[in-house]
Amino acid sequence: PRTGRTVFAALSARVGSIGDNRLGGWHGYRASKAALNILTANARMDLQRASRDIHVTLVMPGLVTTEFAAHALWSTGAMPPGPACRQSGPPIRTPSSGRPST
């Protein structure tokens, strides 16, 4: 068995939030991100019962300037990949107590 601290981070998107859906559309993409979000939340709870050294988190870097983002309904406010990664880094280096952020 593996010993020591383990971190699993899934790359998600805010559009997977049911409570934050103000625009609709993108049904398949939204559904896939919502599924990832709930699966990650469930894995976090299940794995933390097995070991306090297992940390499971979601990383939501925001809208990144890519070809995909260029076609987004809300394409304003996109940031280059470098700043988006730096913005997302701290949760991976120092995971929270296991509770998802809101």
N, CA, C and O atoms as CSV, one atom per row, in Angstrom:
chain,resi,resn,atom,element,x,y,z
A,1,PRO,N,N,0.821,-1.203,0.000
A,1,PRO,CA,C,0.000,0.000,0.000
A,1,PRO,C,C,0.859,1.258,0.000
A,1,PRO,O,O,1.955,1.284,0.560
A,2,ARG,N,N,0.352,2.267,-0.620
A,2,ARG,CA,C,1.052,3.548,-0.702
A,2,ARG,C,C,0.975,4.268,0.640
A,2,ARG,O,O,-0.057,4.246,1.310
A,3,THR,N,N,2.068,4.898,1.020
A,3,THR,CA,C,2.069,5.690,2.248
A,3,THR,C,C,2.418,7.126,1.911
A,3,THR,O,O,3.005,7.400,0.865
A,4,GLY,N,N,2.058,8.036,2.792
A,4,GLY,CA,C,2.336,9.445,2.582
A,4,GLY,C,C,1.143,10.165,1.960
A,4,GLY,O,O,0.094,9.574,1.704
A,5,ARG,N,N,1.336,11.434,1.732
A,5,ARG,CA,C,0.284,12.308,1.224
A,5,ARG,C,C,0.057,12.087,-0.267
A,5,ARG,O,O,1.008,12.007,-1.045
A,6,THR,N,N,-1.210,11.990,-0.654
A,6,THR,CA,C,-1.595,11.834,-2.053
A,6,THR,C,C,-2.612,12.915,-2.394
A,6,THR,O,O,-3.550,13.159,-1.635
A,7,VAL,N,N,-2.419,13.564,-3.542
A,7,VAL,CA,C,-3.346,14.603,-3.989
A,7,VAL,C,C,-3.870,14.232,-5.362
A,7,VAL,O,O,-3.095,13.916,-6.265
A,8,PHE,N,N,-5.182,14.268,-5.519
A,8,PHE,CA,C,-5.833,14.092,-6.811
A,8,PHE,C,C,-6.578,15.376,-7.109
A,8,PHE,O,O,-7.402,15.814,-6.305
A,9,ALA,N,N,-6.305,15.984,-8.248
A,9,ALA,CA,C,-6.985,17.221,-8.638
A,9,ALA,C,C,-7.636,17.020,-9.995
A,9,ALA,O,O,-6.983,16.606,-10.953
A,10,ALA,N,N,-8.928,17.314,-10.073
A,10,ALA,CA,C,-9.672,17.223,-11.329
A,10,ALA,C,C,-9.893,18.627,-11.875
A,10,ALA,O,O,-10.205,19.546,-11.119
A,11,LEU,N,N,-9.736,18.793,-13.162
A,11,LEU,CA,C,-9.940,20.081,-13.816
A,11,LEU,C,C,-11.404,20.199,-14.209
A,11,LEU,O,O,-11.896,19.427,-15.032
A,12,SER,N,N,-12.089,21.156,-13.627
A,12,SER,CA,C,-13.515,21.326,-13.872
A,12,SER,C,C,-13.794,22.745,-14.359
A,12,SER,O,O,-12.881,23.475,-14.745
A,13,ALA,N,N,-15.049,23.113,-14.333
A,13,ALA,CA,C,-15.451,24.452,-14.771
A,13,ALA,C,C,-16.688,24.883,-13.996
A,13,ALA,O,O,-17.515,24.063,-13.599
A,14,ARG,N,N,-16.788,26.157,-13.798
A,14,ARG,CA,C,-17.913,26.709,-13.055
A,14,ARG,C,C,-19.256,26.444,-13.746
A,14,ARG,O,O,-20.298,26.432,-13.091
A,15,VAL,N,N,-19.231,26.236,-15.052
A,15,VAL,CA,C,-20.486,25.975,-15.763
A,15,VAL,C,C,-21.136,24.667,-15.315
A,15,VAL,O,O,-22.288,24.401,-15.656
A,16,GLY,N,N,-20.410,23.855,-14.560
A,16,GLY,CA,C,-20.986,22.635,-14.018
A,16,GLY,C,C,-21.787,22.867,-12.753
A,16,GLY,O,O,-22.371,21.930,-12.209
A,17,SER,N,N,-21.824,24.098,-12.280
A,17,SER,CA,C,-22.582,24.427,-11.077
A,17,SER,C,C,-24.062,24.584,-11.406
A,17,SER,O,O,-24.424,25.380,-12.272
A,18,ILE,N,N,-24.906,23.840,-10.730
A,18,ILE,CA,C,-26.350,23.955,-10.945
A,18,ILE,C,C,-26.847,25.289,-10.410
A,18,ILE,O,O,-27.664,25.949,-11.053
A,19,GLY,N,N,-26.369,25.690,-9.251
A,19,GLY,CA,C,-26.823,26.937,-8.635
A,19,GLY,C,C,-26.334,28.186,-9.336
A,19,GLY,O,O,-26.897,29.263,-9.138
A,20,ASP,N,N,-25.296,28.068,-10.152
A,20,ASP,CA,C,-24.716,29.231,-10.813
A,20,ASP,C,C,-25.035,29.271,-12.312
A,20,ASP,O,O,-24.381,29.994,-13.065
A,21,ASN,N,N,-26.021,28.511,-12.739
A,21,ASN,CA,C,-26.375,28.454,-14.155
A,21,ASN,C,C,-27.371,29.562,-14.474
A,21,ASN,O,O,-28.574,29.421,-14.254
A,22,ARG,N,N,-26.842,30.674,-15.000
A,22,ARG,CA,C,-27.705,31.804,-15.345
A,22,ARG,C,C,-27.936,31.944,-16.838
A,22,ARG,O,O,-28.763,32.751,-17.261
A,23,LEU,N,N,-27.214,31.165,-17.651
A,23,LEU,CA,C,-27.303,31.345,-19.094
A,23,LEU,C,C,-27.911,30.177,-19.846
A,23,LEU,O,O,-28.380,30.352,-20.971
A,24,GLY,N,N,-27.916,28.979,-19.252
A,24,GLY,CA,C,-28.406,27.812,-19.980
A,24,GLY,C,C,-27.433,27.420,-21.082
A,24,GLY,O,O,-26.275,27.837,-21.079
A,25,GLY,N,N,-27.911,26.623,-22.016
A,25,GLY,CA,C,-27.083,26.202,-23.144
A,25,GLY,C,C,-25.986,25.233,-22.744
A,25,GLY,O,O,-25.864,24.849,-21.581
A,26,TRP,N,N,-25.201,24.850,-23.720
A,26,TRP,CA,C,-24.063,23.965,-23.551
A,26,TRP,C,C,-24.420,22.734,-22.710
A,26,TRP,O,O,-23.689,22.380,-21.784
A,27,HIS,N,N,-25.528,22.093,-23.027
A,27,HIS,CA,C,-26.088,21.036,-22.184
A,27,HIS,C,C,-25.120,19.883,-21.921
A,27,HIS,O,O,-24.958,19.464,-20.774
A,28,GLY,N,N,-24.483,19.372,-22.956
A,28,GLY,CA,C,-23.558,18.253,-22.776
A,28,GLY,C,C,-22.343,18.636,-21.945
A,28,GLY,O,O,-21.923,17.882,-21.067
A,29,TYR,N,N,-21.781,19.805,-22.221
A,29,TYR,CA,C,-20.601,20.254,-21.477
A,29,TYR,C,C,-20.957,20.502,-20.016
A,29,TYR,O,O,-20.232,20.081,-19.115
A,30,ARG,N,N,-22.079,21.187,-19.786
A,30,ARG,CA,C,-22.519,21.441,-18.407
A,30,ARG,C,C,-22.775,20.138,-17.662
A,30,ARG,O,O,-22.362,19.984,-16.513
A,31,ALA,N,N,-23.454,19.203,-18.315
A,31,ALA,CA,C,-23.768,17.921,-17.667
A,31,ALA,C,C,-22.497,17.151,-17.336
A,31,ALA,O,O,-22.403,16.538,-16.272
A,32,SER,N,N,-21.517,17.176,-18.239
A,32,SER,CA,C,-20.272,16.439,-17.970
A,32,SER,C,C,-19.514,17.061,-16.802
A,32,SER,O,O,-18.949,16.334,-15.984
A,33,LYS,N,N,-19.488,18.390,-16.707
A,33,LYS,CA,C,-18.796,19.050,-15.598
A,33,LYS,C,C,-19.565,18.852,-14.286
A,33,LYS,O,O,-18.948,18.681,-13.235
A,34,ALA,N,N,-20.889,18.873,-14.334
A,34,ALA,CA,C,-21.680,18.614,-13.119
A,34,ALA,C,C,-21.421,17.188,-12.625
A,34,ALA,O,O,-21.302,16.955,-11.422
A,35,ALA,N,N,-21.335,16.242,-13.555
A,35,ALA,CA,C,-21.041,14.857,-13.173
A,35,ALA,C,C,-19.649,14.753,-12.559
A,35,ALA,O,O,-19.463,14.085,-11.542
A,36,LEU,N,N,-18.676,15.413,-13.174
A,36,LEU,CA,C,-17.313,15.411,-12.615
A,36,LEU,C,C,-17.309,16.006,-11.213
A,36,LEU,O,O,-16.648,15.480,-10.318
A,37,ASN,N,N,-18.041,17.098,-11.018
A,37,ASN,CA,C,-18.073,17.759,-9.715
A,37,ASN,C,C,-18.640,16.846,-8.631
A,37,ASN,O,O,-18.078,16.768,-7.539
A,38,ILE,N,N,-19.746,16.154,-8.916
A,38,ILE,CA,C,-20.348,15.295,-7.888
A,38,ILE,C,C,-19.509,14.032,-7.676
A,38,ILE,O,O,-19.393,13.556,-6.547
A,39,LEU,N,N,-18.927,13.488,-8.740
A,39,LEU,CA,C,-18.059,12.322,-8.570
A,39,LEU,C,C,-16.824,12.670,-7.747
A,39,LEU,O,O,-16.377,11.872,-6.923
A,40,THR,N,N,-16.278,13.851,-7.967
A,40,THR,CA,C,-15.121,14.288,-7.191
A,40,THR,C,C,-15.501,14.498,-5.728
A,40,THR,O,O,-14.748,14.117,-4.831
A,41,ALA,N,N,-16.661,15.099,-5.483
A,41,ALA,CA,C,-17.125,15.301,-4.102
A,41,ALA,C,C,-17.320,13.954,-3.401
A,41,ALA,O,O,-16.930,13.794,-2.244
A,42,ASN,N,N,-17.918,12.994,-4.092
A,42,ASN,CA,C,-18.119,11.668,-3.502
A,42,ASN,C,C,-16.786,10.971,-3.245
A,42,ASN,O,O,-16.592,10.373,-2.187
A,43,ALA,N,N,-15.862,11.046,-4.214
A,43,ALA,CA,C,-14.547,10.424,-4.031
A,43,ALA,C,C,-13.820,11.052,-2.849
A,43,ALA,O,O,-13.161,10.354,-2.078
A,44,ARG,N,N,-13.941,12.382,-2.706
A,44,ARG,CA,C,-13.302,13.076,-1.580
A,44,ARG,C,C,-13.796,12.483,-0.258
A,44,ARG,O,O,-12.994,12.156,0.615
A,45,MET,N,N,-15.104,12.348,-0.115
A,45,MET,CA,C,-15.662,11.828,1.137
A,45,MET,C,C,-15.253,10.378,1.373
A,45,MET,O,O,-14.840,10.018,2.475
A,46,ASP,N,N,-15.367,9.548,0.338
A,46,ASP,CA,C,-15.045,8.128,0.489
A,46,ASP,C,C,-13.561,7.908,0.795
A,46,ASP,O,O,-13.217,7.119,1.674
A,47,LEU,N,N,-12.688,8.605,0.072
A,47,LEU,CA,C,-11.257,8.397,0.264
A,47,LEU,C,C,-10.756,8.993,1.572
A,47,LEU,O,O,-9.823,8.459,2.172
A,48,GLN,N,N,-11.350,10.078,2.020
A,48,GLN,CA,C,-10.929,10.671,3.302
A,48,GLN,C,C,-11.294,9.750,4.468
A,48,GLN,O,O,-10.638,9.782,5.508
A,49,ARG,N,N,-12.333,8.933,4.302
A,49,ARG,CA,C,-12.647,7.942,5.334
A,49,ARG,C,C,-11.557,6.878,5.395
A,49,ARG,O,O,-11.264,6.337,6.462
A,50,ALA,N,N,-10.963,6.584,4.247
A,50,ALA,CA,C,-9.912,5.563,4.189
A,50,ALA,C,C,-8.596,6.092,4.739
A,50,ALA,O,O,-7.861,5.364,5.405
A,51,SER,N,N,-8.294,7.371,4.458
A,51,SER,CA,C,-7.022,7.940,4.910
A,51,SER,C,C,-7.099,9.458,4.896
A,51,SER,O,O,-7.566,10.053,3.925
A,52,ARG,N,N,-6.641,10.082,5.969
A,52,ARG,CA,C,-6.591,11.547,6.040
A,52,ARG,C,C,-5.468,12.107,5.169
A,52,ARG,O,O,-5.382,13.320,4.976
A,53,ASP,N,N,-4.605,11.230,4.638
A,53,ASP,CA,C,-3.509,11.674,3.777
A,53,ASP,C,C,-3.897,11.712,2.303
A,53,ASP,O,O,-3.062,12.028,1.456
A,54,ILE,N,N,-5.132,11.399,1.990
A,54,ILE,CA,C,-5.610,11.467,0.608
A,54,ILE,C,C,-6.435,12.734,0.462
A,54,ILE,O,O,-7.415,12.930,1.180
A,55,HIS,N,N,-6.035,13.597,-0.471
A,55,HIS,CA,C,-6.722,14.861,-0.703
A,55,HIS,C,C,-7.252,14.881,-2.126
A,55,HIS,O,O,-6.501,14.669,-3.078
A,56,VAL,N,N,-8.543,15.135,-2.269
A,56,VAL,CA,C,-9.200,15.185,-3.566
A,56,VAL,C,C,-9.795,16.576,-3.714
A,56,VAL,O,O,-10.502,17.049,-2.824
A,57,THR,N,N,-9.514,17.230,-4.830
A,57,THR,CA,C,-9.985,18.592,-5.020
A,57,THR,C,C,-10.358,18.844,-6.472
A,57,THR,O,O,-9.961,18.103,-7.370
A,58,LEU,N,N,-11.116,19.886,-6.680
A,58,LEU,CA,C,-11.431,20.384,-8.022
A,58,LEU,C,C,-10.632,21.646,-8.267
A,58,LEU,O,O,-10.452,22.459,-7.361
A,59,VAL,N,N,-10.158,21.812,-9.470
A,59,VAL,CA,C,-9.493,23.032,-9.883
A,59,VAL,C,C,-10.365,23.663,-10.955
A,59,VAL,O,O,-10.660,23.042,-11.976
A,60,MET,N,N,-10.769,24.891,-10.716
A,60,MET,CA,C,-11.587,25.623,-11.667
A,60,MET,C,C,-10.857,26.912,-12.019
A,60,MET,O,O,-11.016,27.921,-11.332
A,61,PRO,N,N,-10.052,26.888,-13.093
A,61,PRO,CA,C,-9.188,28.026,-13.394
A,61,PRO,C,C,-9.913,29.238,-13.979
A,61,PRO,O,O,-9.290,30.282,-14.174
A,62,GLY,N,N,-11.169,29.131,-14.254
A,62,GLY,CA,C,-11.862,30.222,-14.925
A,62,GLY,C,C,-11.750,30.064,-16.433
A,62,GLY,O,O,-11.226,29.064,-16.924
A,63,LEU,N,N,-12.234,31.035,-17.147
A,63,LEU,CA,C,-12.216,30.966,-18.602
A,63,LEU,C,C,-10.813,31.280,-19.112
A,63,LEU,O,O,-10.266,32.350,-18.846
A,64,VAL,N,N,-10.246,30.335,-19.847
A,64,VAL,CA,C,-8.882,30.457,-20.354
A,64,VAL,C,C,-8.950,30.750,-21.850
A,64,VAL,O,O,-9.801,30.206,-22.555
A,65,THR,N,N,-8.061,31.601,-22.327
A,65,THR,CA,C,-8.069,31.987,-23.743
A,65,THR,C,C,-7.622,30.807,-24.609
A,65,THR,O,O,-6.430,30.565,-24.799
A,66,THR,N,N,-8.606,30.092,-25.121
A,66,THR,CA,C,-8.388,28.968,-26.025
A,66,THR,C,C,-9.392,29.097,-27.162
A,66,THR,O,O,-10.277,29.952,-27.122
A,67,GLU,N,N,-9.254,28.250,-28.168
A,67,GLU,CA,C,-10.237,28.255,-29.264
A,67,GLU,C,C,-11.627,27.900,-28.717
A,67,GLU,O,O,-12.633,28.456,-29.156
A,68,PHE,N,N,-11.668,26.981,-27.766
A,68,PHE,CA,C,-12.941,26.604,-27.131
A,68,PHE,C,C,-13.601,27.822,-26.474
A,68,PHE,O,O,-14.799,28.048,-26.642
A,69,ALA,N,N,-12.820,28.596,-25.734
A,69,ALA,CA,C,-13.350,29.765,-25.032
A,69,ALA,C,C,-13.802,30.845,-25.999
A,69,ALA,O,O,-14.705,31.620,-25.683
A,70,ALA,N,N,-13.189,30.907,-27.167
A,70,ALA,CA,C,-13.567,31.928,-28.145
A,70,ALA,C,C,-15.022,31.780,-28.581
A,70,ALA,O,O,-15.636,32.743,-29.040
A,71,HIS,N,N,-15.571,30.575,-28.438
A,71,HIS,CA,C,-16.958,30.315,-28.831
A,71,HIS,C,C,-17.913,30.311,-27.638
A,71,HIS,O,O,-19.096,30.003,-27.784
A,72,ALA,N,N,-17.399,30.652,-26.468
A,72,ALA,CA,C,-18.233,30.645,-25.258
A,72,ALA,C,C,-19.245,31.780,-25.303
A,72,ALA,O,O,-18.987,32.839,-25.876
A,73,LEU,N,N,-20.390,31.547,-24.694
A,73,LEU,CA,C,-21.432,32.568,-24.631
A,73,LEU,C,C,-20.972,33.769,-23.825
A,73,LEU,O,O,-21.417,34.892,-24.064
A,74,TRP,N,N,-20.091,33.539,-22.880
A,74,TRP,CA,C,-19.626,34.573,-21.957
A,74,TRP,C,C,-18.121,34.756,-22.110
A,74,TRP,O,O,-17.399,34.742,-21.113
A,75,SER,N,N,-17.634,34.928,-23.332
A,75,SER,CA,C,-16.198,34.883,-23.594
A,75,SER,C,C,-15.411,36.076,-23.055
A,75,SER,O,O,-14.190,36.104,-23.212
A,76,THR,N,N,-16.048,37.050,-22.435
A,76,THR,CA,C,-15.297,38.155,-21.853
A,76,THR,C,C,-14.634,37.700,-20.559
A,76,THR,O,O,-15.167,36.852,-19.844
A,77,GLY,N,N,-13.493,38.258,-20.272
A,77,GLY,CA,C,-12.804,37.949,-19.025
A,77,GLY,C,C,-11.900,36.738,-19.091
A,77,GLY,O,O,-11.415,36.280,-18.057
A,78,ALA,N,N,-11.660,36.204,-20.281
A,78,ALA,CA,C,-10.765,35.051,-20.395
A,78,ALA,C,C,-9.332,35.482,-20.090
A,78,ALA,O,O,-8.945,36.617,-20.371
A,79,MET,N,N,-8.552,34.572,-19.516
A,79,MET,CA,C,-7.156,34.878,-19.192
A,79,MET,C,C,-6.238,33.867,-19.875
A,79,MET,O,O,-6.650,32.741,-20.151
A,80,PRO,N,N,-5.014,34.260,-20.144
A,80,PRO,CA,C,-4.052,33.330,-20.754
A,80,PRO,C,C,-3.805,32.122,-19.852
A,80,PRO,O,O,-3.997,32.208,-18.639
A,81,PRO,N,N,-3.380,30.995,-20.433
A,81,PRO,CA,C,-3.168,29.775,-19.648
A,81,PRO,C,C,-2.204,29.943,-18.469
A,81,PRO,O,O,-2.460,29.396,-17.396
A,82,GLY,N,N,-1.112,30.679,-18.639
A,82,GLY,CA,C,-0.133,30.839,-17.545
A,82,GLY,C,C,-0.748,31.411,-16.280
A,82,GLY,O,O,-0.652,30.793,-15.220
A,83,PRO,N,N,-1.386,32.590,-16.366
A,83,PRO,CA,C,-2.030,33.143,-15.175
A,83,PRO,C,C,-3.140,32.247,-14.624
A,83,PRO,O,O,-3.332,32.171,-13.411
A,84,ALA,N,N,-3.863,31.577,-15.505
A,84,ALA,CA,C,-4.924,30.672,-15.030
A,84,ALA,C,C,-4.332,29.533,-14.213
A,84,ALA,O,O,-4.894,29.149,-13.188
A,85,CYS,N,N,-3.196,28.988,-14.658
A,85,CYS,CA,C,-2.537,27.906,-13.909
A,85,CYS,C,C,-2.004,28.410,-12.573
A,85,CYS,O,O,-2.151,27.746,-11.547
A,86,ARG,N,N,-1.384,29.587,-12.591
A,86,ARG,CA,C,-0.856,30.133,-11.332
A,86,ARG,C,C,-1.989,30.401,-10.349
A,86,ARG,O,O,-1.834,30.198,-9.145
A,87,GLN,N,N,-3.127,30.856,-10.867
A,87,GLN,CA,C,-4.286,31.116,-10.011
A,87,GLN,C,C,-4.812,29.816,-9.412
A,87,GLN,O,O,-5.339,29.820,-8.300
A,88,SER,N,N,-4.678,28.716,-10.127
A,88,SER,CA,C,-5.204,27.429,-9.679
A,88,SER,C,C,-4.217,26.633,-8.841
A,88,SER,O,O,-4.606,25.634,-8.237
A,89,GLY,N,N,-2.960,27.037,-8.783
A,89,GLY,CA,C,-1.926,26.257,-8.125
A,89,GLY,C,C,-2.064,26.048,-6.639
A,89,GLY,O,O,-1.921,24.911,-6.189
A,90,PRO,N,N,-2.333,27.075,-5.839
A,90,PRO,CA,C,-2.331,26.879,-4.384
A,90,PRO,C,C,-3.231,25.761,-3.865
A,90,PRO,O,O,-2.816,25.074,-2.932
A,91,PRO,N,N,-4.441,25.524,-4.401
A,91,PRO,CA,C,-5.240,24.421,-3.853
A,91,PRO,C,C,-4.572,23.066,-4.024
A,91,PRO,O,O,-4.811,22.153,-3.233
A,92,ILE,N,N,-3.735,22.926,-5.048
A,92,ILE,CA,C,-3.051,21.654,-5.253
A,92,ILE,C,C,-1.901,21.517,-4.263
A,92,ILE,O,O,-1.685,20.437,-3.715
A,93,ARG,N,N,-1.166,22.592,-4.030
A,93,ARG,CA,C,-0.030,22.536,-3.098
A,93,ARG,C,C,-0.488,22.409,-1.651
A,93,ARG,O,O,0.144,21.702,-0.867
A,94,THR,N,N,-1.568,23.077,-1.288
A,94,THR,CA,C,-2.058,23.042,0.087
A,94,THR,C,C,-3.557,22.810,0.080
A,94,THR,O,O,-4.327,23.759,0.220
A,95,PRO,N,N,-3.984,21.564,-0.079
A,95,PRO,CA,C,-5.413,21.281,-0.150
A,95,PRO,C,C,-6.137,21.683,1.123
A,95,PRO,O,O,-5.557,21.724,2.208
A,96,SER,N,N,-7.405,21.975,0.962
A,96,SER,CA,C,-8.228,22.386,2.099
A,96,SER,C,C,-8.553,21.201,2.997
A,96,SER,O,O,-8.026,20.102,2.825
A,97,SER,N,N,-9.405,21.446,3.928
A,97,SER,CA,C,-9.775,20.415,4.896
A,97,SER,C,C,-10.586,19.302,4.279
A,97,SER,O,O,-10.992,18.378,4.983
A,98,GLY,N,N,-10.838,19.361,2.974
A,98,GLY,CA,C,-11.646,18.336,2.344
A,98,GLY,C,C,-13.023,18.842,1.986
A,98,GLY,O,O,-13.786,18.145,1.318
A,99,ARG,N,N,-13.350,20.039,2.417
A,99,ARG,CA,C,-14.651,20.602,2.080
A,99,ARG,C,C,-14.527,21.353,0.762
A,99,ARG,O,O,-13.566,22.097,0.566
A,100,PRO,N,N,-15.489,21.169,-0.150
A,100,PRO,CA,C,-15.424,21.901,-1.410
A,100,PRO,C,C,-15.633,23.387,-1.183
A,100,PRO,O,O,-16.426,23.790,-0.331
A,101,SER,N,N,-14.920,24.195,-1.946
A,101,SER,CA,C,-15.146,25.639,-1.840
A,101,SER,C,C,-16.389,26.026,-2.602
A,101,SER,O,O,-16.811,25.316,-3.515
A,102,THR,N,N,-16.981,27.151,-2.234
A,102,THR,CA,C,-18.200,27.578,-2.901
A,102,THR,C,C,-17.912,28.701,-3.858
A,102,THR,O,O,-18.824,29.198,-4.519
